[in-house]
Amino acid sequence: MTTITTNQQLARYLNTSLPIGNKTIGNRMVLAPMAGLGHVALRQLIAEFGGFGLLFTGMCSARAVPHENPLISNVFTWQQAELAFLVCQIFGSEPQSMATAARRIEAEGFFGVDLNFGCSVAAICKKGCGAALLKNPDLAVKIVAAVRQAVSCPVFVKFRTGWENNPQFAIDMAKRFEDAGADALTFHPRVAPDRRNRPPRWDIITLVNKAVSIPVFGNGNLFNIADGIKMVNQTACHGLSLGRMAVARPWIFAQWTKGILPGDDIYHTTAMRLTHLLSQHYDDHFAVKMFKKFAPYFCANFKFSQSILKKLIKANTMEEIRTNINLLLKDSPETLETPNLTLFV
Ligand SMILES: Cc1cc2nc3c(=O)[nH]c(=O)nc-3n(C[C@H](O)[C@H](O)[C@H](O)COP(=O)(O)O)c2cc1C
């Protein structure tokens, strides 16, 4: 691969099609799965800007998926228009329940299913799910094989380095996931006990990518376009998976892959649009809750991020949030090139 030196070259690379299992995407920049952030409203907001290849849901419980009613679920819910480019992520610890959930996900028409072997939150790991499966590699591989057998749509695995800083473990797991039938990997090169405080080791993405022949999406600390160029050059990954920056700047996909530059009023219009989408999809209480989860990442864009955040979320209703947005963001507060990462929890 030739070295990328300009934003235009990165855009060209990201707009190159990529086969994943029995399907192909036309753009290699994707939204990482994020529980509580990557809900249907944020996804619609991102989709309105465009410029991405795939969107991922936040993790859904495999045990719950077969019984979920998308009309009332806050998590297992989507819009028909996004299904063709939406991957549903599931967590669980039993091959059979993961396979059953995957079957429903395929039947609903999602692009694919993603297996969460990376979440290190105690509540998930305690049940033997998420990153805990990296302590039980044989079971993790059995889950991939069971899901592979159950569906023909693309099967993704998202995983971390493991529980120790041992690149060889990640390489071995990547190969075993490929052998078990995974169609693509999203690799987040951090050890599981490390939430997001230490920098991810992109050098391990390079090693994982070299070890397999299926596409590998690199993930972790992509904050600006120079980071995107650096990750592709350093790791030769097949695509980029962005989490928190896509919350801070939902237009980031359009910016990186279509060269669209946001105007001055982008912060005001984006925050306002999100409130309307949240109100469209959720009751007022849940919509306020989701806006308050989004707000720290969004306010990280501003020079006076902490004080704007504090005032923005001082609200009990969506109407009050809209009033705050008009008061605080209409006159385009001073922004930062790279967000205030202390708010990127
Ligand atoms: C609030 C939050 C929720 C997350 N939820 C999930 C999840 O449900 N499944 C998952 O695989 N990763 C989850 N992640 C991890 C992200 O997908 C991603 O790996 C991580 O944020 C690093 O990427 P970034 O630096 O681009 O944000 C979550 C991250 C955040 C900040």
The ligand as a Tripos MOL2 file, in Angstrom:
@<TRIPOS>MOLECULE
LIG
   31    33     1     0     0
SMALL
NO_CHARGES

@<TRIPOS>ATOM
      1 C1        -19.8870    5.3090   26.4260 C.3       1 LIG1
      2 C2        -19.2330    4.1960   25.6630 C.ar      1 LIG1
      3 C3        -19.9380    3.0300   25.4400 C.ar      1 LIG1
      4 C4        -19.3330    1.9700   24.7360 C.ar      1 LIG1
      5 N1        -20.0730    0.8410   24.4880 N.ar      1 LIG1
      6 C5        -19.5200   -0.1620   23.7590 C.ar      1 LIG1
      7 C6        -20.3020   -1.2790   23.3660 C.ar      1 LIG1
      8 O1        -21.5080   -1.3640   23.6520 O.2       1 LIG1
      9 N2        -19.6820   -2.2610   22.6560 N.ar      1 LIG1
     10 C7        -18.3570   -2.1920   22.3100 C.ar      1 LIG1
     11 O2        -17.8450   -3.0990   21.6580 O.2       1 LIG1
     12 N3        -17.6040   -1.1220   22.6340 N.ar      1 LIG1
     13 C8        -18.1560   -0.1030   23.3290 C.ar      1 LIG1
     14 N4        -17.4160    1.0160   23.6000 N.ar      1 LIG1
     15 C9        -16.0240    1.1090   23.1150 C.3       1 LIG1
     16 C10       -15.9660    1.7870   21.7430 C.3       1 LIG1
     17 O3        -16.5920    1.0110   20.7470 O.3       1 LIG1
     18 C11       -14.4900    2.0240   21.3130 C.3       1 LIG1
     19 O4        -13.8280    0.7860   21.2810 O.3       1 LIG1
     20 C12       -13.7490    2.9530   22.2660 C.3       1 LIG1
     21 O5        -14.5270    4.0870   22.5940 O.3       1 LIG1
     22 C13       -12.4200    3.4060   21.6390 C.3       1 LIG1
     23 O6        -12.6450    4.0590   20.4160 O.3       1 LIG1
     24 P1        -12.6030    5.6870   20.3030 P.3       1 LIG1
     25 O7        -11.2700    6.1160   20.8410 O.co2     1 LIG1
     26 O8        -12.7890    5.9730   18.8470 O.co2     1 LIG1
     27 O9        -13.7190    6.1980   21.1550 O.co2     1 LIG1
     28 C14       -17.9970    2.0790   24.2830 C.ar      1 LIG1
     29 C15       -17.3080    3.2760   24.4960 C.ar      1 LIG1
     30 C16       -17.9060    4.3390   25.1560 C.ar      1 LIG1
     31 C17       -17.1540    5.6140   25.3530 C.3       1 LIG1
@<TRIPOS>BOND
     1     1     2 1
     2     2     3 ar
     3     2    30 ar
     4     3     4 ar
     5     4     5 ar
     6     4    28 ar
     7     5     6 ar
     8     6     7 ar
     9     6    13 1
    10     7     8 2
    11     7     9 ar
    12     9    10 ar
    13    10    11 2
    14    10    12 ar
    15    12    13 ar
    16    13    14 ar
    17    14    15 1
    18    14    28 ar
    19    15    16 1
    20    16    17 1
    21    16    18 1
    22    18    19 1
    23    18    20 1
    24    20    21 1
    25    20    22 1
    26    22    23 1
    27    23    24 1
    28    24    25 2
    29    24    26 1
    30    24    27 1
    31    28    29 ar
    32    29    30 ar
    33    30    31 1
@<TRIPOS>SUBSTRUCTURE
     1 LIG1         1 GROUP 0 **** ****
